[in-house]
């Protein structure tokens, strides 16, 4: 059966993302759009829109336009929004890169996306420069400045005409974030202007965010959650978005206190700190009226502790990069919905719950894989028709790989995962990628990686390793080897040596057998 949102369908404007956010600033023009939470530097909406136009003009003068891809590798700052929207304003596609990526990971994404330029910051040059060089990207611009590189300020000082670009919202790809989807190595997710515009309009029906809202943006803009829910949705409704370059608990609390942010978006690890750390009591957090968690499941008991300690509402939602990203959320006006659920289906979306074994739909209260369809669902994976077909069927249903239950009230609860992806502190960790790294070690004969729970209940990557004969490799050696080649969130954190990796007759790793060892 098909489950629909209890909310009426929304009308999705037939405009580009730039058109939705900047076509008519109205009374927003002189309002502060973005503030650097650390320095206090800010941009009004008029200044932001003007800088976006100037950058688009500079990019057009450099030959960047429709069909081109530009990389963006930076922590959160007000100028991240300038670069992001300047790329789209020029008609190009932005591929946002994880600021923690190694040089090889940066190179892979730039090359796979076919990027022609890269914007980054001086602090990230040790990985950005060799990554760009390896990918054949020679045009590297810094948001701040460093000797030998053009700066964003230089590009913004141009007097070139702003390009006139015809955007087909339903077809033209606006952003190309990378996601592991339901399995495997990270793939470019093609999100059109219509996908992004639709999800902003859909979220507006659920969230009470407006011009009086001060949004704390500590979650990274390179991640679809930060990009859309914090940055783009905040700007569309005229809110003030306060940026932080990284999470640091004392600074996080200070920014909430000093900037009086009343809407804070987090991932569950931040909730743990808010619930348990004694330093929280040293700050005035009275401006807070709502905390919204996403990117990974939030424990209901933990949410309750945070809500009581901070005297504010705590809620959560669910989504995927492939859905731009939000598909389910607890609406702001619904205090009766338990945080153990991910709330209700967004407007203009349909859901099915499908038995993975039979492929048949199941009804309310029964478990099955969650399938989603709506205007926010991706166009597909870049240059990967096989992965697209495995995730997005011919009827437009996105197979999420998550097991869910929808009850009689329409409340959705995520209960398990069909997919193999590990979610560490909200970041995606593909087991196959770590296995590929492990197998390059000369003393490792075979390896498999699964997610296990640590002492704090966090899912972490565990490697099962088969050593070569006469090898003296130990756990620390395995972890150090992987850590030297991947971003910090992908590090192997537990190692167990075994005689053989269990596999099916077809050679597929039997991860369920490895997980069973944990519970034996």
Number of C-alpha atoms within 10 A of each C-alpha: 12 12 16 20 17 14 15 12 14 17 11 16 14 16 17 26 26 20 15 20 21 21 12 10 16 11 10 18 17 13 17 20 27 28 25 20 26 15 9 12 11 21 20 17 25 18 17 23 22 16 23 27 23 25 28 31 26 26 25 22 17 11 12 21 21 20 12 18 26 29 30 28 25 26 25 25 24 22 22 22 21 24 23 25 28 26 32 26 30 28 28 26 30 26 28 25 24 22 24 18 22 21 23 18 20 25 24 17 26 28 17 14 24 18 23 20 22 24 22 26 21 17 14 18 17 11 18 27 20 17 23 27 15 17 21 16 21 13 16 23 23 23 23 15 17 14 7 8 13 17 19 21 15 14 19 20 12 13 10 16 13 18 18 12 13 11 21 14 19 16 14 21 27 31 27 26 26 25 23 20 26 21 22 17 16 20 23 23 28 27 29 28 27 27 29 29 28 25 27 25 19 25 22 19 17 20 14 13 20 16 17 11 18 26 28 28 32 24 27 23 29 23 21 27 24 21 25 22 22 25 29 24 25 26 24 22 18 25 24 26 27 30 29 24 18 15 13 12 15 12 14 19 18 19 22 24 17 13 16 19 23 20 24 21 22 22 22 22 16 16 21 17 14 22 18 13 10 9 12 19 12 10 14 15 21 14 17 19 16 20 22 21 25 20 26 21 22 24 16 15 11 18 26 17 17 20 20 12 14 21 14 19 18 28 29 29 25 24 20 18 23 28 25 30 26 25 28 24 26 27 22 16 10 11 12 7 16 17 24 19 26 26 25 25 29 28 26 22 23 17 22 25 28 22 16 15 8 7 11 13 16 18 18 16 17 15 21 28 27 25 23 25 21 20 22 27 29 26 21 21 24 17 14 12 12 10 17 19 14 11 21 24 12 7 7 16 18 25 21 22 21 18 22 24 24 26 13 10 12 17 21 26 23 19 15 14 17 15 15 21 22 24 20 20 18 20 17 19 29 25 24 18 17 24 19 14 15 26 16 13 15 10 18 17 17 20 23 23 27 25 25 17 13 13 6 8 9 15 18 23 26 25 26 22 26 20 21 14 9 7 12 9 14 12 15 11 12 21 18 13 16 21 17 11 18 20 17 13 19 24 21 26 20 19 18 13 15 13 10 14 19 16 12 8 7 6 8 10 16 13 16 11 12 19 15 9 8 9 6 5
